[in-house]
Amino acid sequence: MPNGSLEIFIYKEVTMKDRQHLSLEKLFEIVIGIARGLEYLHRGCNTQILHFDIKPHKILLDNKFLPKIVDFRLAKLCTMKESIVSMLEARGTISYIAPEFFCRNIRGVSHKSDVYSYGMMVLEMVGGRKNINVGVSQTSEIYYPHWIYGYVVQGNTKPQLLGLKNIEETKIARKMILVRLGCM
C-alpha cells in the first residue's frame, strides 16, 4: 500500500521526517473505515472471520488513506451461527488482547475480542502513543486508557497534552475516546 501502515502516522516517537501529519478529522475517517472493515469480517462474509490481532501495524493505508486490515495469520473462521469460539490459548499482541482470553472460567471468545483490540488502537490514534508506556514519569500514566479517561472523559480536558489545537479537535478526540470505552 502506498502509505504504509497506520503506525507510521500515529506514534509521536516516530521521527518527524518519516511521519506525515494527519489531521484528527482524517484519523477519525480512518477509525470509521476500520470499523466498517471489522463489521464486514464479522457479519458481511458467509463465514465469520475473527482476526485476533487488530493493531496499528496491521492496518495499511492506500493512496487516499483508506484503511485495509491485513495479516490474518492468527485469524479463525467460524460459522455465522457461532457466537462463542473455543480457544485454548490467547492470540494476539499483549496490550491489545481482550481480558476474556485470560479468564480461566471463560473457555471461548467472540468477535468482541476484535472490538476490544480496535478500541485500544483507537485510543492510541487519539493520543499518539502506545497504550502501555513504561517510560513515563508517573506510574499513573503507565496504563494509558486509565490516564486518558481521567483527562478527557471526566471533564479534566487538557487538549495540549494530546497535541490538540482547538475545541473542534478536542470534541473529535473525546468522541473517539468514548468509542473506545464502548469497545470495552
C-alpha positions as CSV (number, residue, x, y, z in Angstrom):
1,M,0.0,0.0,0.0
2,P,1.4,3.4,-0.9
3,N,1.1,5.0,2.5
4,G,2.3,2.0,4.5
5,S,0.9,1.1,7.9
6,L,-1.2,3.2,10.3
7,E,1.5,3.1,13.0
8,I,3.7,5.4,10.9
9,F,1.1,8.2,11.3
10,I,0.1,7.9,15.0
11,Y,3.1,7.4,17.3
12,K,4.9,10.6,18.3
13,E,8.1,8.7,18.9
14,V,8.4,8.1,15.1
15,T,10.8,10.7,13.7
16,M,9.1,13.6,12.1
17,K,10.9,13.2,8.8
18,D,9.3,9.7,8.4
19,R,5.9,10.9,9.6
20,Q,3.3,12.8,7.6
21,H,0.9,14.7,9.9
22,L,-2.7,13.5,9.6
23,S,-5.4,15.7,10.9
24,L,-7.7,14.4,13.7
25,E,-10.5,14.5,11.1
26,K,-8.6,12.2,8.8
27,L,-7.8,9.9,11.7
28,F,-11.5,9.8,12.5
29,E,-12.3,8.8,8.9
30,I,-9.7,6.0,9.3
31,V,-11.3,4.9,12.5
32,I,-14.7,4.6,10.7
33,G,-13.1,2.7,7.8
34,I,-11.5,0.2,10.2
35,A,-14.8,-0.3,12.0
36,R,-16.5,-1.0,8.6
37,G,-13.8,-3.5,7.8
38,L,-14.3,-5.3,11.0
39,E,-18.1,-5.3,10.5
40,Y,-17.5,-6.9,7.1
41,L,-15.2,-9.6,8.6
42,H,-17.7,-10.3,11.4
43,R,-21.0,-10.0,9.6
44,G,-20.5,-9.4,5.9
45,C,-18.9,-12.7,4.8
46,N,-20.6,-16.1,4.5
47,T,-18.1,-17.3,7.1
48,Q,-17.3,-15.1,10.1
49,I,-13.6,-14.1,10.3
50,L,-12.2,-13.3,13.7
51,H,-8.8,-11.5,13.2
52,F,-7.4,-11.7,16.8
53,D,-4.6,-9.2,16.2
54,I,-6.1,-5.8,15.3
55,K,-3.4,-3.2,15.9
56,P,-1.9,-0.2,14.0
57,H,0.7,-2.0,12.0
58,K,-1.9,-4.5,10.7
59,I,-3.8,-1.6,9.1
60,L,-2.4,-0.5,5.8
61,L,-3.4,2.8,4.1
62,D,-4.0,3.3,0.4
63,N,-3.2,6.4,-1.6
64,K,-6.4,8.1,-0.3
65,F,-5.7,6.9,3.3
66,L,-8.5,4.3,3.2
67,P,-7.6,1.6,5.7
68,K,-7.2,-2.1,4.8
69,I,-7.0,-4.8,7.5
70,V,-4.2,-7.2,6.8
71,D,-2.3,-10.2,8.2
72,F,-4.7,-13.0,9.0
73,R,-2.2,-15.5,10.4
74,L,-3.9,-15.6,13.8
75,A,-7.4,-15.4,12.4
76,K,-10.1,-18.1,13.0
77,L,-13.0,-18.9,10.7
78,C,-16.3,-19.8,12.2
79,T,-19.9,-20.1,11.1
80,M,-22.2,-17.1,11.5
81,K,-24.3,-19.1,14.0
82,E,-21.4,-19.5,16.4
83,S,-21.3,-16.6,18.9
84,I,-18.6,-18.1,21.1
85,V,-15.4,-19.8,19.7
86,S,-13.5,-22.2,21.8
87,M,-9.9,-21.1,22.4
88,L,-7.2,-22.9,24.4
89,E,-4.6,-20.1,24.1
90,A,-4.5,-16.4,23.8
91,R,-4.0,-15.0,20.3
92,G,-2.7,-11.5,19.5
93,T,-0.4,-8.8,20.9
94,I,-0.4,-8.5,24.7
95,S,-1.6,-4.9,25.1
96,Y,-4.4,-5.4,22.6
97,I,-5.7,-8.8,23.8
98,A,-9.2,-8.8,25.3
99,P,-9.4,-9.7,29.0
100,E,-11.6,-12.7,28.4
101,F,-8.6,-14.5,26.9
102,F,-7.0,-14.5,30.4
103,C,-10.1,-15.6,32.4
104,R,-9.8,-19.4,33.0
105,N,-13.6,-19.6,33.5
106,I,-14.3,-18.5,30.0
107,R,-13.2,-21.1,27.5
108,G,-14.4,-19.1,24.5
109,V,-14.2,-15.8,22.8
110,S,-16.2,-13.9,20.2
111,H,-15.9,-11.2,17.7
112,K,-15.9,-8.9,20.6
113,S,-12.2,-9.6,21.2
114,D,-11.5,-7.8,17.9
115,V,-13.7,-5.0,19.0
116,Y,-11.7,-4.6,22.2
117,S,-8.4,-4.6,20.2
118,Y,-9.9,-2.0,17.9
119,G,-10.8,0.2,20.9
120,M,-7.3,0.1,22.2
121,M,-6.0,1.1,18.8
122,V,-8.4,4.0,18.6
123,L,-7.1,5.2,21.9
124,E,-3.6,5.1,20.5
125,M,-4.7,7.1,17.5
126,V,-6.1,9.9,19.6
127,G,-3.1,10.2,21.9
128,G,-0.2,9.3,19.6
129,R,1.3,6.8,22.0
130,K,1.1,3.1,22.7
131,N,-1.4,2.1,25.3
132,I,1.2,0.8,27.7
133,N,4.2,3.0,28.2
134,V,6.7,2.1,30.9
135,G,8.9,5.1,30.2
136,V,6.5,7.7,31.7
137,S,7.4,9.9,34.6
138,Q,4.4,9.0,36.8
139,T,3.1,5.5,37.4
140,S,-0.5,6.7,37.0
141,E,0.4,7.3,33.3
142,I,1.6,3.8,32.6
143,Y,-1.8,2.4,31.7
144,Y,-2.9,4.8,29.0
145,P,-6.7,4.1,29.0
146,H,-6.9,5.0,32.7
147,W,-4.8,8.1,32.2
148,I,-6.7,9.4,29.2
149,Y,-10.1,8.6,30.8
150,G,-9.2,11.0,33.6
151,Y,-8.2,13.8,31.3
152,V,-10.8,13.7,28.6
153,V,-13.9,11.8,29.7
154,Q,-14.1,13.1,33.2
155,G,-14.0,16.6,32.0
156,N,-10.4,17.4,33.0
157,T,-9.7,18.0,29.3
158,K,-6.2,19.3,28.7
159,P,-6.0,19.4,24.9
160,Q,-2.3,20.3,24.8
161,L,-1.4,17.0,26.5
162,L,-2.7,15.2,23.4
163,G,-1.4,17.8,21.0
164,L,-4.9,19.1,20.2
165,K,-5.0,22.6,18.9
166,N,-8.6,23.7,19.3
167,I,-12.1,22.9,20.7
168,E,-13.1,21.1,17.4
169,E,-10.2,18.7,17.7
170,T,-10.9,18.2,21.4
171,K,-14.6,17.2,20.5
172,I,-13.4,14.7,17.9
173,A,-10.8,13.3,20.3
174,R,-13.5,12.9,23.0
175,K,-15.8,11.2,20.6
176,M,-13.1,8.7,19.6
177,I,-12.2,8.0,23.3
178,L,-15.9,7.4,24.0
179,V,-15.9,4.9,21.1
180,R,-13.0,3.2,22.7
181,L,-14.8,3.0,26.0
182,G,-17.8,1.5,24.3
183,C,-15.5,-1.2,22.9
184,M,-14.7,-2.4,26.4
